[in-house]
Amino acid sequence: MIFGIIWTAFSSIFVVIGLMGTLNEGKLQDWDEVPCMIERFEITASKKDDPPFRPDVLFYYEHGGGRHEGTKLWREKEGVDEYEDLSELREKLWSDLEVTCRVNPDDSGEAVLLVDQSSIWGGLAFALFGGGFVLVGVGLIVSSIKGKKAVKAKTAEKEDGFGGLLGCGFFGIFAMAGLGIFFGLVVPSGVTYFSMKSWVETPAEVIWSRVQSHSSDDGTTYSVDIFYNYRFDGREFRSNRWGLAGGSSSGRRSKEEVVRAHPRGKQITCYVDPDEPWRAVVMRDLGWSALFALFPLPFMAVGLGGLWCTFIRKPKKEAAAKSGKVSKLRVPMNEAKVGSKAVPKVGGKRRGRVFGFIALIFLAAFWNGITSVFVVIAWKSWQKGNPEWFLTIFLVPFVLIGAGLIGHGFYRFLAIFSPIYDVSWGDDDLMPGDRVRVSWRRVGGGGQPQRLTIWFLGQEEATYQRGSSTSTAKSVFHEAKLFETDKPQMMSAGTCDLMIPVDAVPSFSGAHNKLRWLVKLKAEVPWRPDVSDEHELEVGKGGAR
């Protein structure tokens, strides 16, 4: 519990910081919105400043019975790292016929042209992200408190509720991060990339070029900063946008080579958006930066998959168990029942194996197709003697997963040709002490098994929830070997007797516990995946027949 309290207290700091940033900038929404006239909007550029591009604005407005002038574009932010951002704001403000500004109602001399929406949404996202960690901490505290009390049925249901809260916080963090990156960065970048194909090739001249260093707790990363000007439709524009994806990475040498190849005054070619000519880029190719599109996928898979299991899959199982709708699988899933006889659907299992193989092939092709693009990029960087270490290391887990999918694809392919067996029994109403005849026959598949074994098992399953994770423990309390042979002529079909123990516990399926009776068939096949099928019987309560 102490750990949960410390976790919650520490996570609350992120919530507070995020909310403070949102509220501070959000207060401007309450300022008086009045018309204003922009007299000047210029952009200053200096390599010595951080950030290097800053707005120089002058506007006039009337408030409180007097005429005032303002010089702030935003309330707190001084500038930006991307020249294009200020160019876009300038173009929109100059073209807007009805420009308004925000005036402090308590001080008519304080006004800003714009509210920094990025600070509002960024602070809110930061608070929500921290809120997910807070939920995890609260769940840890509650689980610790409840764990010290006696466990009753109702108490167990309440703990499940707190477990859901814990799961919501834990998996919600991953889901929010993955979805936010995907829809906030990956999708817009993809749209821009395809639109760049129609941008106009335009001559440009380098104003400055440098390698920027970015220090953090994880070390120092570097980025290329090339500032250039160009003319389009008779107007002069500037930009420092080098490629589609911004950001920085390790490896200073490669950035220095780019900067040395673009000294001040060099004539270069850029590509200009004809609809918004203040937008330009030098490198339209994605390069290894496209790898970023893969980054949110694991977060989305863990987050959305965890939320689905916590709030959809598990509640459905529990609802079915409470309503008494216990699945009655007295024969294999690929058989239809007519009265008390089992009518096998020959080839049903083979179709399932084929569909599983095809689905895996599509997944492996999709995964490895995307990964191979970045592998080629990394390989070319090594061939040029300028290896991208970050890209290479980042690719390792993706390549291993792709190799694993290919290997599993071969396994699934071989499984298609493994033997197929149907198992059935005639009596649908089984009670303790009953004896039933079990039949099996081979209905398809290839390969001669070396050994065929059939067991009758009694198995207990218990589901536990510890924190945000759920685990199922299985314990076999009854095991009887019904049949075993290594003679090929006895493996194609046969029968054996199954005796239900006199003191057998009835089949049971609850929210957290299950008692299952199974007929298990295993065929050991050389050079192919073994066949291991389980078929569930339902044993009722003993009594008068």
C-alpha positions in Angstrom: 0.0 0.0 0.0 2.9 2.3 0.7 4.1 1.8 -2.8 0.6 2.7 -4.1 0.5 5.9 -2.1 4.0 7.0 -3.3 3.0 6.1 -6.9 -0.2 8.1 -6.7 1.4 11.1 -5.1 4.2 11.2 -7.7 1.7 10.8 -10.6 -0.4 13.6 -9.3 2.4 16.0 -10.0 2.0 15.4 -13.7 -1.8 16.0 -13.4 -1.2 19.3 -11.5 1.4 20.5 -13.9 -0.7 19.7 -16.9 -3.8 21.3 -15.5 -1.9 24.4 -14.5 -0.6 24.9 -18.0 -4.1 24.4 -19.4 -5.7 26.8 -16.9 -3.1 29.5 -17.2 -3.5 29.7 -21.0 -7.3 29.0 -20.8 -7.8 32.1 -18.7 -7.3 34.1 -21.8 -10.7 32.8 -23.0 -12.3 35.0 -20.4 -10.5 38.1 -21.6 -12.5 40.6 -23.6 -12.4 40.0 -27.3 -12.2 43.3 -29.2 -11.5 44.3 -32.9 -8.0 45.3 -33.6 -5.9 46.6 -36.5 -2.5 45.0 -37.3 0.1 47.6 -38.1 3.2 45.3 -38.3 3.8 41.5 -38.4 7.4 40.6 -39.1 9.5 37.6 -38.3 13.0 38.0 -36.8 15.5 35.2 -37.4 18.7 34.8 -35.3 20.8 31.7 -34.8 21.8 33.1 -31.4 18.2 33.1 -30.0 16.4 30.1 -28.7 13.9 29.7 -30.2 15.5 31.3 -33.4 12.3 32.7 -34.9 10.2 35.3 -33.1 7.2 37.5 -34.0 7.6 41.2 -34.2 4.0 42.5 -34.1 2.3 45.8 -33.5 -1.5 46.2 -33.4 -4.0 48.8 -32.2 -7.3 48.3 -30.3 -9.8 50.3 -28.3 -10.8 49.3 -24.8 -12.0 51.0 -21.7 -12.6 54.3 -23.5 -9.1 54.6 -24.9 -6.9 53.6 -27.8 -4.1 51.2 -27.0 -1.3 49.3 -28.8 -0.2 45.7 -28.3 3.1 43.9 -29.1 2.4 40.4 -28.1 1.3 37.6 -30.4 1.0 35.1 -27.4 0.9 35.8 -23.7 4.0 33.7 -22.7 5.5 31.9 -25.7 8.4 34.0 -27.2 8.9 32.2 -30.5 9.1 28.9 -32.4 11.7 26.6 -33.9 9.9 26.3 -37.3 9.7 29.5 -39.5 6.8 28.0 -41.3 4.6 28.2 -38.2 4.9 32.0 -38.0 4.6 32.4 -41.7 1.3 30.6 -41.7 0.0 32.7 -38.8 1.1 35.9 -40.6 -0.7 34.9 -43.8 -3.9 34.1 -42.0 -3.9 37.3 -39.9 -3.2 39.5 -42.9 -6.0 37.9 -44.9 -8.5 38.1 -42.1 -10.8 41.1 -42.6 -12.0 41.0 -39.0 -9.0 40.5 -36.7 -9.7 40.4 -33.0 -7.4 40.4 -30.0 -7.8 39.4 -26.3 -7.7 42.2 -23.7 -7.2 41.9 -20.0 -10.5 43.2 -18.5 -8.5 44.4 -15.4 -5.7 46.1 -17.4 -6.6 47.6 -20.8 -2.9 47.9 -21.7 -2.4 44.2 -21.7 -3.5 42.3 -24.8 -2.5 39.4 -27.1 -3.4 38.6 -30.6 -3.8 34.8 -30.2 -4.4 32.2 -27.6 -1.8 29.5 -27.6 -4.0 26.5 -28.3 -1.1 24.1 -28.3 -0.4 24.9 -24.6 -4.0 24.3 -23.7 -4.3 20.9 -25.5 -0.7 19.9 -24.6 -1.4 20.6 -20.9 -4.7 18.7 -21.0 -3.0 15.7 -22.7 -0.2 15.8 -20.1 -2.8 15.8 -17.3 -4.8 12.9 -18.8 -1.6 10.9 -19.2 -0.7 11.5 -15.6 -4.3 10.7 -14.6 -3.9 7.2 -16.0 -0.9 6.7 -13.7 -3.0 8.0 -10.8 -5.7 5.4 -11.5 -3.1 2.7 -11.4 -1.9 4.0 -8.0 -5.5 4.2 -6.7 -6.1 0.6 -7.9 -2.9 -0.5 -6.1 -4.0 1.1 -2.8 -7.6 -0.3 -3.0 -6.3 -3.8 -3.9 -3.9 -3.7 -1.0 -6.7 -2.7 1.5 -9.1 -5.3 0.2 -6.4 -7.9 0.2 -6.2 -7.6 4.0 -9.9 -8.3 4.6 -11.8 -11.6 4.5 -12.9 -12.5 1.0 -16.6 -13.0 0.4 -18.7 -13.3 -2.7 -19.8 -9.7 -2.7 -16.4 -8.5 -1.7 -14.9 -10.4 -4.6 -17.3 -8.6 -7.0 -16.2 -5.2 -5.6 -12.6 -6.2 -6.0 -13.3 -6.9 -9.6 -14.6 -3.4 -10.0 -11.4 -2.0 -8.5 -9.5 -4.4 -10.8 -11.4 -2.8 -13.7 -10.4 0.6 -12.4 -6.8 -0.5 -12.2 -6.9 -2.0 -15.7 -8.6 1.1 -17.1 -5.7 3.3 -15.8 -2.9 0.9 -16.9 -4.2 0.0 -20.3 -5.7 3.5 -20.8 -2.2 5.0 -20.6 -1.0 2.9 -23.5 -4.2 3.4 -25.5 -4.1 7.2 -25.2 -0.4 7.3 -26.0 -0.8 5.1 -29.1 -3.9 6.8 -30.4 -2.6 10.3 -29.7 0.6 9.7 -31.6 -1.2 7.9 -34.4 -3.9 10.4 -35.1 -2.0 13.4 -33.9 1.3 12.8 -35.8 1.3 9.8 -38.0 -1.9 10.4 -39.9 -1.3 14.1 -40.5 2.2 13.3 -41.6 0.9 10.7 -44.0 -1.5 13.1 -45.6 1.2 15.7 -46.0 3.6 13.2 -47.5 1.1 12.3 -50.3 0.2 15.9 -50.9 3.9 16.8 -51.4 4.0 14.8 -54.6 2.2 17.7 -56.3 4.4 20.5 -54.8 6.3 22.6 -57.2 10.1 22.4 -57.7 11.5 25.8 -56.9 15.1 27.3 -56.7 16.2 28.4 -53.3 19.2 29.9 -51.5 20.7 28.9 -48.2 20.7 31.7 -45.5 22.3 29.6 -42.8 23.0 25.9 -42.1 23.9 24.3 -38.8 23.7 21.3 -36.6 21.5 21.8 -33.6 22.1 19.9 -30.3 19.2 18.8 -28.1 20.2 17.7 -24.6 18.0 15.6 -22.3 18.2 13.1 -19.5 18.6 10.3 -22.2 21.6 12.0 -23.8 22.2 14.4 -26.7 20.5 14.2 -30.1 21.1 16.3 -33.2 19.1 17.7 -36.0 19.8 19.6 -39.3 18.7 23.2 -39.4 19.0 24.8 -42.9 17.3 28.2 -43.3 16.7 29.2 -46.9 14.7 31.7 -49.0 12.8 31.3 -52.3 10.5 33.1 -54.6 7.1 31.9 -55.7 4.5 33.8 -57.7 6.6 36.9 -57.5 6.8 36.9 -53.7 9.7 36.1 -51.4 9.3 33.4 -48.7 11.6 31.7 -46.1 11.6 28.3 -44.5 13.8 26.1 -42.4 11.9 22.9 -43.1 14.3 20.2 -44.3 12.2 17.0 -44.4 8.7 15.8 -43.7 9.5 14.6 -40.2 11.2 16.9 -37.8 12.7 15.8 -34.5 16.3 14.8 -33.8 18.3 11.6 -33.5 21.7 10.4 -32.5 24.7 10.5 -34.8 26.2 13.9 -35.3 28.5 13.0 -38.1 25.7 12.4 -40.7 24.1 15.8 -39.8 27.4 17.6 -40.1 27.9 16.1 -43.6 24.5 17.5 -44.7 25.4 20.9 -43.2 28.8 21.0 -45.0 27.1 20.2 -48.2 24.8 23.2 -47.8 26.9 26.2 -47.0 25.5 29.8 -46.8 24.7 31.1 -50.3 24.4 27.7 -52.0 21.7 27.4 -54.6 19.4 24.4 -53.8 16.0 23.1 -54.8 13.0 23.1 -52.6 9.4 22.0 -53.2 6.6 24.5 -52.6 3.0 24.0 -51.8 1.2 25.9 -54.6 -1.9 26.5 -52.5 0.0 27.7 -49.4 3.4 28.9 -50.8 4.8 29.6 -47.3 5.1 25.9 -46.9 8.2 24.3 -48.5 10.5 21.3 -48.0 13.9 20.3 -49.3 13.7 16.5 -48.9 10.4 14.9 -49.9 11.6 11.3 -49.3 10.5 9.8 -46.0 13.8 8.0 -45.3 14.2 6.1 -42.1 12.0 8.6 -40.3 9.0 6.8 -41.7 9.8 4.1 -39.1 8.0 6.4 -36.7 4.7 5.2 -38.1 5.4 1.9 -36.4 6.0 3.5 -33.0 2.4 3.8 -31.8 1.4 0.2 -32.9 2.6 -1.6 -29.8 1.0 1.0 -27.5 -2.3 0.7 -29.4 -2.2 -3.1 -29.3 -1.4 -3.3 -25.6 -3.8 -0.5 -24.6 -6.9 -1.4 -26.8 -6.3 -5.1 -26.3 -6.1 -4.8 -22.6 -9.2 -2.6 -22.4 -11.2 -5.0 -24.6 -10.2 -7.9 -22.4 -11.0 -6.0 -19.2 -14.4 -4.4 -20.1 -15.8 -6.5 -23.0 -14.5 -10.1 -23.1 -14.4 -10.8 -19.4 -17.8 -9.2 -18.5 -19.4 -11.3 -21.3 -17.9 -14.5 -19.9 -19.1 -13.6 -16.4 -22.6 -12.7 -17.6 -22.9 -16.0 -19.3 -21.7 -17.8 -16.3 -24.2 -16.0 -14.0 -27.1 -16.6 -16.3 -26.3 -20.3 -16.3 -25.6 -20.5 -20.0 -22.7 -23.0 -19.7 -21.4 -24.2 -23.0 -22.3 -27.9 -23.5 -19.5 -29.3 -25.7 -20.1 -33.0 -25.4 -18.6 -33.5 -28.9 -15.9 -31.7 -30.9 -16.6 -28.2 -32.0 -16.6 -29.2 -35.6 -19.5 -31.7 -35.3 -23.3 -31.2 -35.4 -25.6 -33.1 -33.1 -28.6 -35.0 -34.3 -30.4 -36.5 -31.3 -27.7 -38.4 -29.4 -25.6 -39.2 -32.4 -22.6 -37.1 -33.6 -22.5 -36.3 -37.3 -18.9 -35.3 -38.2 -18.3 -32.4 -40.6 -15.4 -33.9 -42.5 -12.7 -31.3 -43.3 -13.9 -28.8 -40.8 -10.7 -28.8 -38.8 -8.7 -28.7 -42.0 -10.5 -25.5 -43.1 -9.8 -24.0 -39.8 -6.1 -24.8 -40.2 -6.1 -23.4 -43.7 -7.8 -20.1 -42.7 -5.4 -19.8 -39.8 -2.4 -20.2 -42.1 -3.8 -17.7 -44.7 -4.4 -15.1 -41.9 -0.9 -15.6 -40.6 0.6 -15.2 -44.1 -1.3 -11.9 -44.6 -0.1 -10.7 -41.2 3.5 -11.7 -41.8 3.5 -10.1 -45.3 2.1 -6.9 -44.0 4.5 -6.7 -41.0 7.7 -7.7 -43.0 6.7 -5.6 -46.0 6.8 -2.5 -43.9 9.8 -3.5 -41.9 11.8 -4.4 -45.0 11.6 -0.8 -46.2 13.5 0.4 -43.2 15.9 -2.5 -43.2 16.9 -1.5 -46.7 17.4 2.1 -45.5 19.6 0.9 -42.6 21.6 -1.4 -44.8 22.3 1.4 -47.3 23.5 3.6 -44.4 26.0 0.9 -43.5 27.1 0.5 -47.1 27.9 4.2 -47.3 30.0 4.0 -44.2 27.7 6.2 -42.2 25.6 3.8 -40.2 22.3 4.8 -38.5 22.8 3.2 -35.1 19.5 4.4 -33.7 17.6 3.0 -36.7 19.5 -0.3 -36.6 18.9 -0.9 -32.9 15.3 0.3 -33.1 14.6 -2.2 -35.9 15.9 -5.3 -34.0 12.6 -6.2 -32.2 10.6 -5.6 -35.3 12.8 -7.9 -37.4 12.7 -10.6 -34.7 8.9 -10.4 -34.6 8.8 -10.7 -38.4 11.1 -13.7 -38.4 8.9 -15.3 -35.7 5.8 -14.8 -37.9 7.6 -16.4 -40.8 8.7 -19.4 -38.6 5.2 -19.8 -37.2 3.9 -19.6 -40.8 5.9 -22.8 -41.7 4.5 -24.4 -38.5 0.9 -23.5 -39.5 1.5 -24.8 -43.1 2.7 -28.2 -41.8 -0.2 -28.4 -39.4 -2.6 -28.3 -42.4 -1.4 -31.8 -43.4 -1.4 -33.3 -39.9 -3.9 -36.0 -39.2 -7.5 -35.0 -38.4 -9.5 -37.0 -35.9 -13.1 -36.9 -34.8 -14.1 -38.1 -31.3 -17.7 -38.8 -30.2 -19.8 -40.5 -27.7 -23.4 -41.4 -27.8 -24.8 -40.6 -24.4 -25.6 -36.9 -23.9 -26.7 -37.2 -20.2 -23.6 -38.3 -18.3 -23.8 -38.8 -14.5 -21.3 -40.0 -11.9 -20.8 -43.8 -12.2 -21.8 -44.0 -15.8 -19.9 -45.9 -18.4 -19.8 -44.6 -22.0 -18.3 -45.8 -25.2 -15.9 -43.3 -26.8 -15.3 -43.6 -30.6 -12.6 -42.0 -32.7 -11.7 -42.2 -36.3 -9.3 -40.5 -38.7 -11.2 -38.3 -41.2 -8.3 -36.7 -43.1 -4.8 -35.3 -43.0 -1.5 -36.9 -43.8 1.4 -38.4 -42.0 1.5 -41.6 -40.0 1.5 -41.0 -36.2 4.1 -42.8 -34.2 1.8 -43.0 -31.2 -1.8 -42.3 -30.4 -3.0 -41.7 -26.8 -6.4 -40.9 -25.4 -6.9 -39.6 -21.8 -9.9 -38.8 -19.6 -9.1 -35.8 -17.5 -10.8 -33.9 -14.7 -9.4 -30.3 -14.6 -10.0 -27.4 -12.2 -9.4 -23.8 -13.5 -9.2 -20.8 -11.2 -8.8 -17.2 -12.4 -6.9 -14.7 -10.3 -6.5 -11.0 -10.6 -3.4 -9.4 -9.2 -3.3 -5.7 -9.9 -4.0 -5.1 -13.6 -3.0 -8.7 -14.7 -5.3 -11.7 -14.8 -3.9 -15.3 -14.7 -5.5 -18.7 -14.8 -4.2 -21.6 -12.9 -5.0 -25.2 -14.0 -4.9 -28.3 -11.9 -5.7 -31.9 -13.0 -7.4 -33.7 -10.2 -8.3 -36.8 -12.2 -6.4 -38.6 -15.0 -7.1 -41.9 -16.6 -5.4 -43.2 -19.8 -8.2 -44.8 -21.9 -6.2 -46.0 -24.9 -2.6 -46.0 -26.2 -1.0 -47.7 -29.2 2.0 -47.4 -31.4 0.6 -49.8 -34.0 -0.5 -48.0 -37.3 -3.3 -50.3 -38.0 -5.0 -49.4 -34.7 -4.8 -45.6 -35.2 -7.3 -45.0 -38.0 -10.4 -45.8 -35.9 -11.4 -47.5 -32.7 -13.4 -47.4 -29.5 -12.7 -47.5 -25.8 -14.7 -47.4 -22.6 -14.8 -44.3 -20.3 -15.9 -44.7 -16.7 -17.2 -41.6 -14.9 -16.0 -41.8 -11.3 -18.8 -42.5 -8.8 -17.7 -39.5 -6.7 -17.2 -37.3 -9.7 -17.8 -33.6 -9.1 -20.3 -32.1 -11.6 -19.2 -29.8 -14.3 -19.2 -26.2 -13.2 -18.5 -22.8 -14.9 -18.4 -19.7 -12.7 -17.0 -16.2 -12.9 -13.7 -17.3 -11.4 -13.7 -21.1 -11.2 -14.4 -24.0 -13.5 -14.6 -27.8 -13.2 -14.2 -29.5 -16.6 -14.2 -33.1 -17.7 -12.2 -33.6 -20.9 -11.4 -36.3 -23.4 -7.9 -35.5 -24.8 -6.5 -37.1 -27.9 -2.8 -36.7 -28.8 -1.2 -38.1 -31.9 2.6 -37.8 -32.2 3.5 -37.2 -35.8 7.2 -37.1 -37.0 8.3 -34.0 -39.0 4.9 -32.3 -38.4 3.1 -30.6 -35.5 1.6 -33.1 -33.1 -2.2 -33.3 -32.9 -3.5 -32.4 -29.5 -7.3 -32.0 -29.3 -9.5 -31.6 -26.3 -13.2 -32.4 -26.2 -15.3 -31.4 -23.2 -18.0 -33.6 -21.6 -20.6 -32.3 -19.2 -21.1 -34.4 -16.1 -24.3 -33.7 -14.2 -25.2 -34.3 -10.6 -25.8 -37.8 -9.4 -29.3 -39.0 -8.5 -32.2 -41.1 -9.7 -32.0 -42.0 -13.4 
